[in-house]
Amino acid sequence: MENDLSWQEFDRVEMRIGTIVEASIFEEARNPAYKLKIDFGEKIGYRKSSAQITKRYQPEELIGKQIVAVINFPKKQIATLMSECLVLGSVGQENDIVLLSSDLPVENGLRVG
């Protein structure tokens, strides 16, 4: 493939497991989204993010859910929120997003690789 990554490039992407501890409607966002606060464990701590996952999820059902996120992208201002990580999910038609997660509970902060 033309855009193949080297192993060294892929290894720089910090995908980690975190647990959502807060989720609320992000009223100021341009597109329907939630504000999330995610616990990545003692070493990394808590990070905030915005996620356009309103088609499949309600805020209350997200609490306690373990997800996969990239934690080493630059911070990004999204409306009134400074996003500190990128929550990962599969993107279906019409932006129907399903979160990537661990099928068994694991320690927050573990690296995905």
C-alpha positions as CSV (number, residue, x, y, z in Angstrom):
1,M,0.0,0.0,0.0
2,E,1.1,3.5,-0.7
3,N,0.5,4.9,2.8
4,D,2.0,2.0,4.8
5,L,3.3,3.0,8.2
6,S,6.6,1.8,9.5
7,W,6.6,-0.2,12.8
8,Q,8.4,2.8,14.3
9,E,5.7,5.2,13.2
10,F,2.9,2.9,14.6
11,D,4.8,2.4,17.9
12,R,4.6,6.2,18.5
13,V,0.8,6.1,18.7
14,E,-0.2,5.8,22.4
15,M,-3.5,3.9,22.4
16,R,-4.6,3.3,26.0
17,I,-7.5,1.8,27.8
18,G,-9.5,4.2,30.0
19,T,-12.8,4.2,31.9
20,I,-15.4,6.8,31.3
21,V,-16.2,8.5,34.7
22,E,-18.3,11.4,33.4
23,A,-20.5,11.9,30.3
24,S,-22.8,14.8,29.5
25,I,-24.4,16.4,26.5
26,F,-22.0,18.8,24.8
27,E,-24.5,21.6,24.1
28,E,-22.0,24.0,22.6
29,A,-20.7,21.5,20.0
30,R,-21.6,22.1,16.3
31,N,-22.6,18.4,15.8
32,P,-24.3,16.2,18.4
33,A,-21.7,15.0,20.9
34,Y,-20.9,14.2,24.5
35,K,-18.3,15.6,26.8
36,L,-16.4,12.8,28.4
37,K,-14.0,12.6,31.3
38,I,-11.9,9.4,31.1
39,D,-9.7,7.8,33.8
40,F,-6.4,6.4,32.4
41,G,-5.0,5.3,35.7
42,E,-2.5,6.7,38.2
43,K,0.4,7.4,35.8
44,I,-1.7,9.2,33.1
45,G,-4.6,10.5,35.1
46,Y,-7.9,11.9,33.8
47,R,-8.4,13.3,30.2
48,K,-11.3,15.1,28.7
49,S,-12.7,14.5,25.2
50,S,-15.6,15.1,22.9
51,A,-17.2,12.2,21.1
52,Q,-19.9,12.2,18.5
53,I,-21.4,9.0,19.7
54,T,-25.0,10.1,20.4
55,K,-26.7,7.8,17.9
56,R,-25.8,4.6,19.8
57,Y,-25.2,5.7,23.4
58,Q,-26.9,7.7,26.2
59,P,-24.6,9.5,28.7
60,E,-25.7,7.4,31.7
61,E,-24.8,4.1,30.0
62,L,-21.3,5.4,29.2
63,I,-20.3,5.7,32.9
64,G,-18.0,2.8,33.8
65,K,-17.4,1.8,30.2
66,Q,-13.8,1.0,29.2
67,I,-12.8,2.5,25.9
68,V,-9.7,2.8,23.7
69,A,-8.3,6.3,23.1
70,V,-5.1,7.9,21.6
71,I,-3.6,10.0,24.3
72,N,-0.6,11.5,22.6
73,F,-2.2,13.7,20.0
74,P,-1.9,17.5,20.5
75,K,-4.8,19.0,22.5
76,K,-7.6,20.4,20.4
77,Q,-10.1,23.1,21.2
78,I,-13.6,21.9,20.3
79,A,-16.2,24.7,21.0
80,T,-15.8,25.3,24.8
81,L,-13.9,22.1,25.5
82,M,-10.1,21.4,25.3
83,S,-10.0,17.8,24.1
84,E,-7.0,15.9,25.5
85,C,-7.4,12.6,23.8
86,L,-9.1,10.9,20.8
87,V,-11.7,8.3,21.6
88,L,-11.6,5.5,19.0
89,G,-14.6,3.8,17.4
90,S,-15.7,2.2,14.1
91,V,-17.5,4.7,11.9
92,G,-20.5,3.4,10.0
93,Q,-22.8,5.1,7.6
94,E,-24.2,8.5,8.6
95,N,-21.6,8.8,11.4
96,D,-22.9,5.8,13.3
97,I,-20.0,5.2,15.7
98,V,-19.4,2.2,17.9
99,L,-16.8,2.6,20.5
100,L,-13.7,0.4,20.6
101,S,-13.4,-1.3,24.0
102,S,-11.9,-4.2,25.8
103,D,-14.0,-7.4,26.0
104,L,-12.8,-8.0,29.6
105,P,-12.1,-5.4,32.3
106,V,-8.5,-4.4,32.4
107,E,-6.3,-1.9,34.3
108,N,-6.8,1.7,33.2
109,G,-3.8,3.0,31.2
110,L,-2.8,-0.3,29.7
111,R,-1.3,0.2,26.2
112,V,-3.1,-1.2,23.2
113,G,-0.8,-2.7,20.6
